[in-house]
Amino acid sequence: SSEHQAIDERSEMIYKSAKSAGIAAKVSWFVLGLSMALTLIFVGLLILEGWRYGAVIWFELVFAVLIYLPAKKLSAFSNLISSNPGENCAEAFEQLKNYLRTYAVIVLLLLLVFLLL
């Protein structure tokens, strides 16, 4: 009985984590969309000005990619747990592992860039 209660508590915690991950993924998608919209507006302004600030466009595009890759993995984790926590648990945690691995690579790349500058 206490073993079943512990399993239910863990399942509930995993489900709540997936729900929070889903919210974080939606926020990431919103930031990504906003970033791309601002990039398009900025490109339009730069065309009018004669392309003097092209580096900012590259920054925005790299920023968008850095948001897209982890958001995709986090969204997949959330969807797999939310749909059926019992059956998709291994696959969901594989997505979560990929999410954390992606962020680790991003952090290492950013540290490398800062060290080289």
Residue, then its C-alpha position, 0 to 999 in steps of 0.5 A: s500500500s505504501e509502495h503504491q502510494a510512493i509510486d503514485e506520488r512520483s507519477e504525480m511529480i513527473y506529471k507536474s514537472a511535465k506540465s511545467a516543462g510544457i509551459a516553459a516550452k510554450v514560453s520558448w516558442f513565444v520568445l522564438g516567434l517574437s525574435m523572428a518577428l523582430t528580425l524581420i522588422f529589423v531586416g526591413l529597416l536595414i534594407l532601408e538604411g543600407w545594411r549597416y548593421g548586418a551583425v545584429i541579424w546574425f545574432e538574432l538568427v543564432f539566438a533563434v536557433l539556440i532557443y529552437l533546439p532546446a524548446k523542441k526537446l522540452s516540448a517533446f518531453s512534455n507531450l509524451i508525459s502528458s499524453n500517457p505517463g506510464e507508457n511513454c516514460a522511457e522515451a520522454f526521459e530520453q527527450l529530457k536527457n537530450y534537452l539537458r545535453t543540448y543546453a550543456v553544449i550551448v553553455l559550453l559553446l558560449l563559454l568558449v566564445f567568451l574565452l576566445l573574445 
